[in-house]
Amino acid sequence: MGYFTFKVRKYVSKQRKYSLAVPVLLLLSSTVVFVVGYLWASMDAMQTTRRSTPTLIPSPSPTPRPLFVDTFVDNSKGWYINDGSGYTRILGTDGLTLAVINHKELTESLPTNATFDDFVLTATFTLRQADENDSVGLYVRGDSNLDHDYRVEVFGDNRYAVSKQFLDSDNNFASTFLAPPTYTTLLKPLGQPNTLAVTMKGASLRLFINNRAVYAVTDTDYTHGQIALFVENGTTSDGVTATFSRVTVYPALS
């Protein structure tokens, strides 16, 4: 806020000995204090309002033709559906369900040979069973084995995280958080649908949860690759189950 300077000049005769000037100065000083305090309070309230209003996910206008879309009414896209020891992939009336009970990770790559560089990815899912160490999420710009990729995940206790995965100098799998596990009230609890959106444009990754921006980062390591869904069963629960009801990939916004 600007700096206020008030100069008060008043001719006061020697006979009055400043008896009139003193009350006037006191009145003006009180007024200045009141006005400055009011303006500071107003500015602070405006800043608080701005800080507490999340950014809406940008919407293409007009909406371009999607690069990939599935609402899971059938398996015309060719998802890999099967059961195995400790895991299940099922496509039913409510969507694609991924479940794991063996404290491992189950991935499901988008059934396409295309790789994606710049895009807007949205995925709606319902986390049905999970604790704080179980998660569901997305891989983006992944290599063929998902050894190098960006990973976006949501945990069973309403936290989200963004990480980068890679092989170290000894060819061992490694991972580092770009955004550590962070609690947010934007995530709905178990049994209710949530929508993740990831925008990739050049080196920029932006994450939205239920149409609200929560995180942005710049990283130049991975420029293109596959997209995959996943669930991961941590060490402290009997299993994790999540159902995806819609996945859409659009070209990146210009």
Secondary structure by P-SEA (a helix, b strand, c coil): cbbbbbbbbbbbcccccaaaaaaaaaaaaaaaaaaaaaaaaaaaaaaaaaaaccccccccccccccccccccccccccccccccccbbbbbccccbbbbbcccbbbbbccccccccccbbbbbbbbbcccccccccccccccccccccccccccccccccccbbbbbcccccbbbbbccccccccccccccbbbbbbbbbcccbbbbbccccccbbbbbccccbbbbbccccccccccbbbbbbcbbbbbcccc
